[in-house]
Amino acid sequence: MNKLKAITIADNEAFLRQISTTVDLKDNELIKDISVLEQFCKENDVMAMAAVQLGIPKRLVYLKNTNLEIINKMQTNSETEEEKNYNEARVLINPVIISKEGLTDYWEACASCLDNMGHVKRPYKIGVDYLDLNGNLHTEIFEGFEATVLSHEMDHLDGVLHMDIADEVLVMPREERKKFRQSHGYNIISKNGKFEELLKNTKSLKKVKL
């Protein structure tokens, strides 16, 4: 099996900007689409992946690693072999955010956005409706870093890149990002309150100083 590559903004930004279509559970390609997502995530050091990034413009998200403890170890290259291969292997079909609470910030990167790292504010907690492969509807609360990762991927489904909503963008190669994140990690501003109001109230704050 050939090694998969993510579509980048240098390859085809217009493709990444499209709105992904709703998944039909009767789609004969669905199992194959999910296997493509799984293969890419297993072969690459990513937290998650939206299907459109791999040339599949359908509303599919694969969560591989939302474990902040492991993510932080990866910034110092101190993770174990087991942690390197950590895979939550969660597939969300047609996910929809139904609620947003709290406020966090994180310097996000993306397999599709080259070395562009953005300082992005996200909800601390999101309520999400999604389907599993059997067509069962789930309503679940995603909290903390997991909410940040999933929010990033769900933006992809609507053609939104993290750079679009970042209050600051830096161009930084992968190893430099790792060092940078050791002192600029995931930050919880508030666990409660309406996300939109909290975000509005931070607009007047100064940008993060490096």
C-alpha positions in Angstrom: 0.0 0.0 0.0 1.4 3.4 -1.0 2.2 6.0 1.7 -0.6 8.5 1.8 0.0 12.3 1.6 -2.2 15.1 2.9 -3.4 17.7 0.5 -1.7 21.0 1.4 -2.5 24.7 0.8 0.4 24.6 -1.7 -1.1 21.7 -3.6 -4.7 22.7 -3.8 -6.0 25.2 -1.3 -9.3 25.5 -3.3 -10.0 21.8 -2.6 -9.4 22.3 1.1 -11.8 25.3 1.1 -14.8 23.4 -0.1 -17.7 22.4 2.2 -17.7 18.6 2.7 -20.8 16.7 1.8 -23.0 14.8 4.3 -22.1 11.1 4.5 -24.6 8.6 3.2 -24.3 5.5 5.4 -25.2 3.4 2.4 -22.2 4.7 0.5 -20.2 1.7 -0.8 -17.0 3.7 -0.4 -17.5 4.5 3.3 -15.4 1.7 4.7 -12.6 2.4 2.2 -12.7 6.1 3.1 -12.4 5.3 6.8 -9.5 2.9 6.1 -7.7 5.7 4.3 -8.0 8.0 7.3 -6.8 5.2 9.6 -3.8 4.4 7.4 -2.7 8.0 7.3 -3.1 8.6 11.0 -1.2 5.4 11.8 1.7 6.4 9.4 2.0 10.0 10.6 2.4 11.9 13.8 -0.9 13.7 13.8 -3.6 14.2 16.4 -6.6 13.7 14.1 -7.6 14.1 10.4 -10.6 15.3 8.5 -11.4 13.3 5.3 -11.2 16.3 3.0 -7.5 16.6 3.8 -6.9 13.3 2.1 -9.0 14.0 -1.0 -12.3 12.8 0.4 -14.7 15.8 0.8 -17.1 14.0 3.1 -18.1 14.9 6.7 -15.8 12.3 8.4 -13.3 12.9 11.2 -10.8 10.5 12.6 -9.5 11.1 16.1 -6.1 9.5 16.8 -4.5 11.3 19.8 -6.2 13.8 22.0 -4.3 12.8 25.1 -2.6 16.0 26.3 -0.1 14.2 28.5 1.2 12.2 25.5 1.1 15.3 23.3 3.3 17.2 25.8 5.8 14.3 26.0 6.0 14.4 22.2 7.2 18.0 22.4 10.3 16.8 24.3 10.6 13.5 22.4 10.2 11.7 25.7 7.2 9.5 24.8 7.5 5.7 25.0 7.2 3.5 22.0 3.7 2.5 23.1 2.8 6.2 23.3 4.2 6.8 19.9 1.7 4.3 18.5 -1.2 5.5 20.7 -4.4 5.5 18.6 -7.9 6.3 19.9 -9.2 5.2 16.5 -12.5 7.1 16.9 -14.5 7.8 13.8 -17.2 10.5 13.8 -19.6 10.6 10.9 -21.5 13.8 10.1 -20.5 15.5 13.4 -22.4 18.7 14.4 -21.5 21.0 17.3 -24.6 21.7 19.3 -23.1 23.7 22.2 -19.9 25.5 23.1 -18.7 26.5 26.6 -15.6 28.0 28.2 -12.4 29.3 26.5 -9.0 27.9 25.8 -6.0 28.8 23.5 -3.4 26.7 21.8 -0.7 27.1 19.1 -2.2 24.9 16.4 -0.5 23.3 13.4 -2.0 21.3 10.6 -0.9 18.6 8.2 -2.4 20.7 5.4 -1.0 24.1 6.3 2.7 23.4 6.0 4.7 25.3 8.7 2.0 27.8 9.5 1.3 27.7 13.2 -1.6 29.7 14.6 -2.6 30.9 18.1 -6.3 29.9 18.2 -9.0 30.3 20.8 -11.4 27.4 21.1 -14.2 26.3 23.5 -13.2 24.3 26.5 -16.2 22.1 26.1 -18.3 21.2 23.1 -21.5 19.2 22.7 -21.5 17.1 19.5 -24.0 15.0 17.7 -22.5 12.4 15.4 -23.2 9.0 13.8 -21.2 5.8 14.2 -20.6 3.3 11.4 -23.8 1.4 12.4 -25.9 4.5 12.0 -26.4 5.1 15.7 -26.8 8.7 16.8 -24.5 9.8 19.7 -24.7 13.0 21.7 -21.4 13.5 23.5 -19.5 16.2 25.4 -15.9 16.6 24.4 -13.8 18.5 27.0 -10.4 20.1 27.3 -7.8 19.4 24.7 -10.1 16.8 23.0 -12.5 19.7 22.3 -9.7 21.7 20.7 -8.6 18.9 18.4 -12.1 18.0 17.3 -13.1 21.7 16.8 -10.0 22.1 14.5 -11.0 19.0 12.4 -14.7 20.0 12.2 -13.6 23.4 10.8 -12.0 21.5 7.9 -15.4 20.1 7.0 -16.6 23.7 6.4 -13.5 24.7 4.5 -12.0 26.7 7.4 -8.3 26.5 8.3 -6.9 27.3 11.7 -5.0 30.2 10.1 -8.3 31.9 9.3 -9.3 32.2 12.9 -5.9 32.6 14.5 -5.1 35.9 16.2 -1.5 35.4 15.3 0.3 33.1 12.8 4.0 32.1 12.9 5.9 30.2 10.3 7.8 27.5 12.2 9.3 24.1 11.2 8.2 21.0 13.1 11.1 20.7 15.5 11.0 24.4 16.3 7.3 24.1 17.0 8.1 21.3 19.5 10.5 23.5 21.4 8.1 26.5 21.3 5.2 24.5 22.7 7.2 23.4 25.7 6.8 27.0 27.0 3.6 27.8 25.1 1.3 24.9 25.8 -2.5 24.3 26.0 -4.0 27.0 28.1 -7.4 27.0 29.8 -8.8 30.5 30.2 -12.3 29.5 31.5 -14.1 26.2 31.9 -17.5 27.8 32.1 -19.5 30.5 30.3 -20.8 31.0 26.8 -17.9 30.6 24.3 -19.0 33.5 22.0 -19.2 35.9 24.9 -15.9 34.9 26.4 -14.3 35.2 23.0 -15.7 38.6 22.4 -14.4 39.8 25.8 -10.9 38.7 24.9 -10.8 40.7 21.7 -9.5 43.7 23.5 -6.6 41.8 25.2 -3.1 42.1 23.9 -1.8 39.3 21.7 0.4 36.7 23.2 4.0 38.1 23.4 6.8 35.8 22.4 
